[in-house]
Amino acid sequence: MRMLIHRIRNKEKQTTGNGYVYNDEGHIIHKFYTLELPWKNNETSISCIPLGIYDVKKRTSKKFYNHFHVLDVPNRSFILLHHGNYYTDIRGCILVGQDIEDINGDGNEDVVSSKLEMKSLLALMPDTFKLHIANANQI
């Protein structure tokens, strides 16, 4: 199994995307949505990570409970896929959700039902897998 994130919209405060889980035969078996910070040259805590292919493993912490750790991100550490709703919940990580909408009325897109989506992804994904991050016009 592998995961693909297509970054769709890069705005001033956040980047939204579509996420897909592929089985070993290359078929999409699950779709979700993502929220990241905008691209700011991979600067720690204020930028999304570079496009590319990354190894990911399941991880647990007191703050985010069960989540995913994106490994070997150039010049960055502890990049996670975790639950959260707003761009203000992000310090360079990737939030997942079941939809995108402005849930707090601030004019910025947020991810919805993030804890439910994280639970779904944790049940679906193996302990380690590949994550491909691309712009929507790639692949």
Secondary structure, DSSP 8 states (H G I E B T S, - for coil): -EEEEEEEEE-SS-EEEEEEEE-TTS-EEEEEEEEE---STT-TTTS---SEEEEEEEEEETTTEEEEEE---TT---EEEE--SSGGG-SS-EEEESEEE-SSSSSS-EEESHHHHHHHHHHHS-SEEEEEEEETT--
